[in-house]
């Protein structure tokens, strides 16, 4: 399966993935949302900053899912995986405040990031606010 992860450019995570400084992409939710139970080892994740073209991809090496989170459990996950998720020690309080009330977390472990020839995607049918799209082939939304 292919996935498109839409990133917040201001956080600078896409470049960290390409440099190998960020080897986990995390998603934090109040309810089970894509890619919950849809992403698995061997899948390909294509990345783009919001408002930009898809520019690179990486392969999923493993996935962890956490549910029924509490603020304490969120803190533990951030402390254990934060560095691999591209979060510096100084950024921890910001991200804890952002995620402390989330109920679900997905950690997608990434390997072999590589640039691709840039392309647009058509998000029609996935919702204007979709930040993760799971499809059988990225070619079905590529243009």
C-alpha positions in Angstrom: 0.0 0.0 0.0 1.1 3.6 -0.6 0.6 6.5 1.7 1.0 10.3 1.4 1.9 12.1 4.5 1.3 15.8 4.4 3.6 17.7 6.7 3.6 21.1 8.4 6.5 22.9 6.8 7.2 25.2 9.7 8.2 22.2 11.8 11.0 21.3 9.4 10.5 17.5 9.6 10.7 16.7 5.9 14.3 17.7 5.7 15.1 15.9 8.9 13.7 12.7 7.4 15.9 13.1 4.3 19.0 13.7 6.4 18.3 10.6 8.5 17.7 12.7 11.7 14.1 11.7 11.9 13.4 8.0 11.4 9.9 7.9 12.9 6.8 9.7 11.6 4.2 10.0 14.4 0.5 10.8 14.1 -1.5 11.7 17.2 -5.3 11.7 17.2 -8.4 11.9 19.4 -10.0 9.0 17.5 -8.8 6.2 15.2 -8.1 7.9 11.9 -6.1 7.0 8.8 -3.5 5.5 8.9 -4.7 3.5 12.0 -4.6 -0.2 11.0 -3.8 0.7 7.4 0.0 1.2 7.4 2.4 -1.8 7.7 5.9 -2.9 7.2 6.9 -2.7 3.5 4.5 0.1 2.6 5.8 3.2 0.9 5.1 6.7 2.4 5.4 9.7 0.1 6.0 13.0 1.8 5.0 16.6 1.0 4.9 19.8 2.9 1.5 21.4 2.9 0.9 23.4 -0.2 3.9 21.9 -2.0 4.6 19.0 -4.3 5.4 15.4 -3.1 9.2 15.4 -3.0 10.4 12.1 -1.5 9.5 8.7 -0.2 10.5 6.2 2.5 9.8 2.6 3.3 8.0 1.5 6.4 10.1 -0.8 8.6 7.6 -1.3 11.4 4.6 0.4 13.0 3.6 0.8 16.7 0.1 1.8 17.7 -0.9 3.1 21.1 -4.5 3.7 22.3 -6.3 4.9 25.4 -3.5 7.4 26.1 -3.2 9.5 29.2 -1.0 12.5 29.6 1.6 10.4 31.4 1.7 7.8 28.6 2.0 10.6 26.0 5.0 11.9 28.0 6.6 8.4 28.1 6.2 7.9 24.3 7.7 11.3 23.6 10.6 10.6 26.0 11.2 7.2 24.5 10.8 8.0 20.8 11.0 11.8 20.5 14.5 12.0 19.3 13.9 9.5 16.5 10.7 11.5 15.7 12.8 14.6 15.1 11.8 16.3 18.4 14.7 17.9 20.3 14.8 18.1 24.1 14.0 21.8 23.9 10.9 21.1 21.8 9.5 18.4 24.2 7.3 20.8 26.2 5.7 22.2 23.1 4.9 18.8 21.7 3.8 17.5 25.0 1.3 20.4 25.3 0.1 19.7 21.8 -0.4 16.0 22.3 -1.1 15.5 26.0 -4.9 15.0 25.5 -4.7 12.8 22.4 -6.0 9.3 22.8 -4.2 7.5 19.9 -0.7 7.5 18.6 0.8 5.8 15.6 4.6 5.6 15.2 5.7 4.8 11.6 9.4 3.7 11.5 11.0 4.8 8.2 14.0 3.5 6.3 15.7 4.4 3.0 14.3 7.9 2.4 15.0 9.1 -1.2 14.0 12.0 -3.3 11.5 11.4 -6.1 10.6 13.4 -9.2 8.2 15.9 -7.7 4.5 15.6 -8.4 1.1 17.0 -7.4 -1.6 14.9 -5.8 -5.4 15.2 -6.1 -6.9 15.0 -2.6 -10.4 15.1 -3.9 -12.5 12.6 -1.9 -10.1 12.5 1.0 -11.2 15.7 2.7 -9.6 19.1 2.5 -8.0 18.7 5.9 -6.6 15.2 5.3 -3.0 15.0 6.5 -2.5 11.3 5.7 -3.9 9.5 2.6 -3.7 5.7 2.2 -4.3 4.3 -1.3 -3.4 1.1 -3.1 -1.1 3.1 -5.5 0.0 6.7 -5.4 -0.4 6.7 -9.2 -4.2 6.8 -8.6 -4.0 10.4 -7.2 -0.8 11.6 -8.9 -1.0 14.3 -11.6 
